[in-house]
Amino acid sequence: MAAETDNFSELDQFDRKILAALAEDGRLSITDLAARVGLSKTPCQIRFKRLISDGYIEGFKAVLNPSKMQLDHIAFVEVKLSDTREDALRSFNEAIKKIREVEECHMIAGRFDYLLKIRTRDIGRYRRVLGERISTLPHVANTSTNVAMETIKEGWDKFGSSLS
């Protein structure tokens, strides 16, 4: 488990290069990773394992193509709760995690309480998810939907220049 004192600014240039390389291609072998960042295999592997144990790397996963899976419809839903006391927030948080169409859920400081990213096959399926699942969640007072017309950029862009 990561220590409370871990700090991104404490990473050196090799750690940052390792993170950037893995963010770009999480399937790199240790040998290829070491070559890419300019280290020999053993020191690279030690740093790699430390970055995992310190919590900088949380895991590895495949990046799926939503279009191939017929999940092209994206809606962003603003959710306003009727109650924002801690028990109500906890209840909503637990329930929203069970809806598979919810790709992202963020608590927001503003005119609404949560912003959801919902991915479905089409508007009909979205309407059912909204009406039958999201609107019936604990403490939901109202929702407002914004439908994405086109996705220009999606995902975290490999840290950009912040790791260099």
Secondary structure, 3 states (H helix, E strand, C coil): CCCCCCCHHHCCHHHHHHHHHHHHCCCCCHHHHHHHHCCCHHHHHHHHHHHHHCCCCCCCCCCCCCCCCCCCEEEEEEEEECCCCHHHHHHHHHHHCCCCCEEEEEECCCCCCEEEEEEECCHHHHHHHHHHHHCCCCCEEEEEEEECCCCCCCCCCCCHHHHC
